[in-house]
Amino acid sequence: MQGDPSRPVTGYPAPNGFPPPQPGVAYPYHAPPPPQQSHPYYNPQPYPYPSSSSTIFVRRFLTSMIVVFFLIGVSILILWLVLRPRIPDFRVDSLSVSNFSSGSNYSSSITGLWNVRFSVYNPNKKMSISYEEVRSSLLYKSEPISQTLIAPFKQGKRNQTVLDAAFSATATYVDRWVVNDISGDRARGSVSFSVIVGARVQFRTGGWRARNRLLRVLCEDLPVGISSNSSGSGTLVGGAKDCRVGL
């Protein structure tokens, strides 16, 4: 039976020439992807990265600084080796004591006046030495007795300088073992003291100056003739004594 062309068409049209789907069968064709919607917080652009030129500049700058510091260190080392700075020599030429007393059975104290004379020699041929913050201490064995300050001074090349240091103690408290040991030493005819010197030193040559260094001087076992029967006065026994010096 031929259909009437004026009658409306009913049913499913056959898309692309395929028959309509059977009842109960899923739609056999791929659905088009949903249109992308723009989100107010969505940014399709990637995060900005620092430009490669700035990174290269930073690397070159750090490398240049490392090289500069390395060259400065090498230059200082070479200059130090060429000049070969030597530490100064210290010697105690004389040590005298007066009005010395070391307490009694009822007190632990020391009284006395000490005068020490040092000879300081700069053995360097090309460098002078300046001394600042010069401090000195007097000890009996490990026990401090007195401290004093010495005026700053400078030494030229191959120069020898004489330093005087004065110490005093008036009923200065010490441990009981100090009084006992000093009494034993006086019975044997002499009491040994030690002197420590500390200073900030700087080696110089022309316009070049090394950084400040701490100089330590130790003058040990300086025997002073003070017997039990003496009036508390005595001098260094055995002549001048060399000191140990270190930086």
Secondary structure, DSSP 8 states (H G I E B T S, - for coil): ----TTS---S---GGG-----TT----S----------TT---S------HHHHHHHHHHHHHHHHHHHHHHHHHHHHHHHH-----EEEEEEEEEEEEE--BTTB-EEEEEEEEEEEEE---SS-EEEEEEEEEEEEETTEEEEEEEE--EEE-TT-EEEEEEEEEEEEEE--HHHHHHHHHHHHHT-EEEEEEEEEEEEEEETTEE---EEEEEEEEEEEE---TTS-S-EEBSSS-EE-EEE-
